[in-house]
Amino acid sequence: MTTIGELGGSHIVDAGQKDPDERLLISDGRQALWLINGSAEWRPRSGRPMAMEPSEAVYELVGPGAVSFLESSHYVWLEAWDELGFGPRAEMYRMLMESRNRGVGQALAAVLPVARGQIWVDIGTGTGAMVQALQERAATHESVWILGIDRASRMIDQAWCHPSADVPAWFVAQDLLALRWPQRMFDGVSALLLLHLVEDLDGLLGNVYNALKPGGLFAYAVSSDANPFVRMIMHQLAGPGKFFKQGQAKIRQSVVRTGFEIIRSETYRDVIALDNPKAMTELIGSIGGPGSQGLRKDVTPPPSIERVFDLVWAKRPGPSQGE
C-alpha cells in the first residue's frame, strides 16, 4: 500500500468534503484516493466492496465503480496512478529525453507499412516521441488515424504540446491494463521503451493481440539486457531498483507465448553525449523511476554513454488487409 507521503509530487485532481450517502463516480481506469477523515466504501461494478478508513494509505481504485461515503468525510483525489514517477517529471523528460528517444522511434517506424485508412495506436506513449515518428512515416498518406495512450496524465499534457503535423494524432490518459480494448480493430500497435516497465506483461500483450486485426503488426523497442545506459542508471540509484521489471529475453518469450510471430528484429545503438557529468545526472533524474528514488551523490556519471535497444516487429497471424 502506498502512503500519501510517498506521493508528494502527485497531481491533485479534486479535494473536498462529502456528506453521508454522497458518492464519487470513477469511470474506466485507475485512480488514487486518500481519505483524510470519516469513512467510505469502494463499490466496483464487478467484485467485492472494500471498506475505506482514514490513514496515511492511498487507495488504488480500478473503475468503473463508485466511492460511497458513510459519514461526513474529507478526501483528496489524485491523478491516474503513476507508480513509476513519470508525471512530476513530464516537462523535464520531454526537454531532455524526447528528441533522443524519437530516433529510436524513427528506426522502429521506418519499415512499418502505414497505409491510408489504417488505425495505429502507440501504447505507453509518454510525451509522444513514437507518435511523432508514426506521423512522419504517414506523412504521404491521407486518413491515417494515430492514437497515443499513457496513464501518466501529465505526460499526455506534454504530448499535446507538439506543433500540428500533416497527419493529426490524438492522445488519451488511460491505464492500459484497465482499458476496454476493442477486438480486431487496429492495423498496428507500437510500444517504445515501455514493456520493461510492465509487471503484467502477458495481460497487456493479450489485449494488444486481441485488438489487432489478423495480419496486424506489433512493433516494439526495449532496452537490451547489455545496455550500458541502463547499467549506469542502476549504479546511480540511491534506492533499490524497481524500474526495470522485465528483461529483453522474457519480453520476447511473452510476445511469442501470446501468439505473435516475430518477423524481424534489429539492434539499435546511439550515444548520449553531454557537456559534463552534471548534465548527465540531470538527464537521469528526468526519468521517472530513477528520479523518484533519487540518485547517489558519491557516484559521478560519465558525460557520454552508449545506449543499446532491441527493435522487434511481430505479427498477429492471418492475412493482412487486402491480401
C-alpha positions in Angstrom: 0.0 0.0 0.0 1.4 3.4 -1.0 1.2 6.3 1.5 0.4 9.9 0.8 3.9 10.9 1.8 5.3 8.8 -1.0 3.1 10.5 -3.5 4.0 14.0 -2.5 4.5 15.1 -6.1 1.2 13.7 -7.4 -1.2 16.0 -9.2 -4.4 16.6 -7.2 -7.5 16.2 -9.4 -10.0 17.1 -6.7 -10.2 17.7 -3.0 -13.2 18.3 -0.8 -15.8 17.1 1.7 -18.7 14.7 1.2 -21.7 14.1 3.3 -23.2 10.7 4.2 -24.7 8.8 1.2 -22.9 11.1 -1.3 -20.7 9.4 -4.0 -17.7 9.8 -6.2 -18.0 8.1 -9.5 -14.9 6.6 -11.1 -15.0 5.6 -14.8 -12.7 3.1 -16.5 -9.1 3.3 -15.4 -7.2 3.7 -12.1 -7.5 6.5 -9.6 -5.7 7.2 -6.3 -7.9 8.3 -3.4 -6.7 9.5 0.0 -9.3 9.6 2.8 -8.4 12.2 5.3 -11.2 11.5 7.8 -14.6 9.9 8.0 -15.3 6.6 6.3 -16.3 5.3 2.9 -16.7 2.2 0.8 -15.5 1.4 -2.6 -18.1 -0.4 -4.7 -16.7 -1.6 -8.0 -19.2 -2.5 -10.8 -17.8 -6.1 -10.5 -16.1 -7.5 -7.5 -16.4 -7.1 -3.8 -16.8 -3.8 -2.0 -13.9 -2.5 0.1 -14.1 -0.6 3.3 -12.0 2.6 3.4 -10.8 4.2 6.6 -8.7 7.4 7.1 -5.0 6.8 7.4 -1.8 7.6 5.5 -2.7 4.9 3.0 -3.7 5.9 -0.6 -6.3 3.6 -2.1 -5.8 2.4 -5.7 -9.2 2.1 -7.3 -9.8 0.4 -10.6 -13.0 1.6 -12.2 -15.7 1.6 -13.2 -17.3 2.0 -9.8 -18.2 4.5 -7.1 -16.9 5.6 -3.6 -19.9 5.8 -1.3 -19.3 8.0 1.8 -20.7 6.5 5.1 -20.2 9.7 7.2 -19.0 13.2 6.7 -15.5 12.8 5.1 -12.7 14.8 3.6 -10.8 13.3 0.7 -8.1 14.0 -1.9 -8.5 12.5 -5.4 -5.1 12.2 -7.2 -4.3 11.8 -10.9 -4.3 8.4 -12.5 -1.9 6.1 -10.8 1.7 6.7 -11.8 3.9 4.5 -9.6 6.9 4.9 -11.9 7.0 8.6 -11.1 7.0 10.0 -14.7 4.2 12.5 -14.0 6.0 15.0 -11.9 9.0 15.0 -14.3 7.0 15.2 -17.6 8.2 18.6 -18.8 11.8 17.9 -17.9 11.6 14.4 -19.6 10.2 16.0 -22.8 13.0 18.5 -22.9 15.9 16.1 -22.1 14.8 12.7 -23.5 12.2 13.0 -26.1 14.4 14.0 -29.1 16.8 11.2 -28.2 14.0 8.6 -28.0 12.5 9.9 -31.2 15.5 8.5 -33.0 14.7 5.0 -31.7 11.0 5.5 -32.7 12.0 6.6 -36.2 14.1 3.4 -36.6 11.1 1.3 -35.4 8.7 3.2 -37.7 10.9 3.1 -40.8 9.7 -0.3 -42.0 6.1 -0.1 -40.9 3.7 -0.4 -43.9 1.5 2.6 -42.9 -1.4 3.0 -45.4 -4.5 5.1 -46.0 -7.4 4.3 -43.7 -5.4 2.5 -41.1 -5.5 2.9 -37.3 -2.2 2.9 -35.4 -2.0 3.0 -31.6 1.1 3.8 -29.6 0.9 2.4 -26.0 2.8 3.9 -23.1 3.2 6.9 -25.4 4.8 9.2 -22.8 5.3 12.6 -24.4 4.6 11.3 -27.9 8.1 10.5 -29.4 6.8 7.4 -31.2 3.6 9.1 -32.3 5.8 11.8 -34.0 7.7 9.0 -35.7 4.4 7.5 -36.9 3.2 10.8 -38.1 6.4 11.3 -40.2 6.0 7.8 -41.6 2.4 8.5 -42.6 3.0 12.0 -43.9 2.4 11.0 -47.6 -0.9 9.3 -46.8 -4.4 10.7 -46.1 -6.8 9.4 -43.4 -4.3 7.6 -41.2 -5.5 7.5 -37.6 -2.9 7.7 -34.9 -3.6 7.4 -31.2 -1.3 7.7 -28.2 -2.2 6.2 -24.8 -0.5 6.6 -21.4 -1.7 6.5 -17.8 0.5 9.4 -16.7 -1.8 12.4 -17.5 1.0 15.0 -17.2 3.0 13.1 -19.9 -0.1 13.3 -22.1 -0.3 17.0 -21.4 3.2 17.3 -22.8 2.4 15.2 -25.8 -0.4 17.6 -26.8 2.2 20.5 -26.8 3.7 19.3 -30.1 3.1 21.6 -33.1 0.5 20.5 -35.6 1.6 17.9 -38.1 0.3 17.0 -41.6 -1.1 13.8 -40.1 -3.1 14.5 -36.9 -2.9 12.4 -33.7 -4.9 12.1 -30.6 -3.8 11.4 -27.0 -5.7 9.7 -24.2 -4.8 9.5 -20.5 -5.8 5.9 -19.6 -4.4 2.9 -17.8 -3.6 0.2 -20.4 -4.5 -2.7 -18.2 -7.8 -1.2 -17.2 -8.7 0.0 -20.7 -11.6 -1.7 -22.5 -9.8 -2.8 -25.6 -11.7 -3.3 -28.9 -11.5 -6.5 -30.8 -9.7 -6.8 -34.2 -9.8 -3.1 -34.9 -6.2 -1.8 -35.1 -3.8 -2.2 -38.0 -0.8 -1.7 -35.9 0.3 -1.1 -32.3 3.7 0.2 -31.2 5.4 0.3 -27.8 8.5 2.5 -27.5 10.6 1.7 -24.4 7.5 0.6 -22.4 7.5 -3.2 -22.0 10.4 -3.4 -19.5 8.2 -1.3 -17.1 5.1 -3.5 -17.2 4.5 -6.1 -14.5 1.5 -7.9 -16.0 3.2 -8.3 -19.4 1.1 -11.3 -20.5 -2.1 -9.4 -19.7 -1.1 -6.3 -21.7 0.1 -8.3 -24.7 -3.1 -10.4 -24.7 -5.1 -7.1 -25.0 -2.8 -5.9 -27.8 -3.1 -9.2 -29.7 -6.9 -9.2 -29.5 -7.2 -5.6 -30.6 -5.1 -6.1 -33.8 -6.7 -7.3 -37.0 -5.4 -10.6 -38.3 -2.1 -9.7 -40.0 -1.8 -6.6 -37.8 1.6 -5.6 -36.6 3.1 -5.1 -33.2 6.3 -3.1 -33.2 8.3 -2.5 -30.0 11.6 -1.3 -28.8 13.1 -2.3 -25.4 16.4 -1.8 -23.7 18.9 -4.5 -24.4 20.0 -6.6 -21.4 23.5 -5.4 -22.0 22.6 -1.7 -22.4 25.4 0.4 -20.9 23.0 3.3 -20.3 20.7 1.1 -18.1 23.6 -0.3 -16.2 24.8 3.2 -15.4 21.4 4.2 -14.2 21.1 1.3 -11.9 24.5 2.1 -10.5 23.4 5.7 -9.9 20.2 4.8 -7.9 20.1 5.8 -4.3 17.4 3.2 -3.5 16.7 -0.4 -4.7 15.9 -0.6 -8.4 12.2 -1.1 -9.1 12.2 0.5 -12.5 13.2 -2.3 -14.9 10.7 -5.1 -14.3 11.3 -7.2 -17.4 14.4 -8.3 -19.3 14.8 -8.5 -23.1 14.5 -12.3 -23.3 11.5 -12.5 -21.0 9.7 -9.9 -23.1 10.3 -11.8 -26.3 9.2 -15.0 -24.7 5.9 -13.4 -23.6 5.4 -12.0 -27.1 5.7 -15.4 -28.7 3.6 -17.1 -25.9 0.8 -14.6 -26.6 0.6 -15.9 -30.2 2.6 -13.3 -32.2 5.0 -14.3 -34.9 8.3 -12.4 -34.8 9.1 -11.4 -38.4 12.1 -9.1 -37.9 14.5 -7.9 -35.2 17.4 -5.5 -35.1 19.8 -3.9 -32.7 19.7 -0.1 -32.4 22.6 1.9 -30.9 23.1 5.5 -30.2 25.2 7.6 -27.8 24.1 10.2 -25.3 26.9 12.8 -25.1 26.6 15.8 -22.8 28.9 18.6 -21.8 29.7 17.3 -18.3 28.7 14.7 -15.7 26.3 17.1 -14.0 24.2 17.4 -17.2 24.1 13.6 -17.3 22.9 13.5 -13.7 20.1 15.9 -14.6 19.1 13.8 -17.6 19.0 10.6 -15.5 16.9 12.5 -12.9 14.3 13.3 -15.5 13.4 9.6 -15.9 10.5 8.5 -13.8 11.8 5.7 -11.6 15.4 6.9 -11.1 14.2 10.4 -10.5 11.6 9.2 -7.9 14.2 7.2 -6.0 16.9 9.8 -6.0 20.5 9.4 -7.2 23.7 8.7 -5.3 25.9 11.7 -4.7 29.1 9.6 -4.3 29.0 8.3 -7.9 29.8 10.6 -10.8 28.3 9.5 -14.1 30.3 9.8 -17.4 29.4 12.7 -19.7 28.7 10.2 -22.5 27.3 6.7 -22.7 26.1 4.2 -25.3 22.5 3.1 -25.5 21.5 -0.3 -27.0 18.0 -1.3 -27.8 16.2 -4.4 -29.2 13.8 -3.5 -32.1 11.2 -6.1 -32.8 8.4 -6.4 -35.3 5.8 -9.0 -34.7 2.6 -10.0 -36.5 -0.7 -11.4 -35.4 -1.1 -14.5 -37.7 -3.5 -14.1 -40.5 -3.7 -12.4 -43.9 -3.0 -8.7 -44.0 -5.8 -6.4 -45.2 -6.1 -6.6 -48.9 -4.3 -9.9 -49.3 
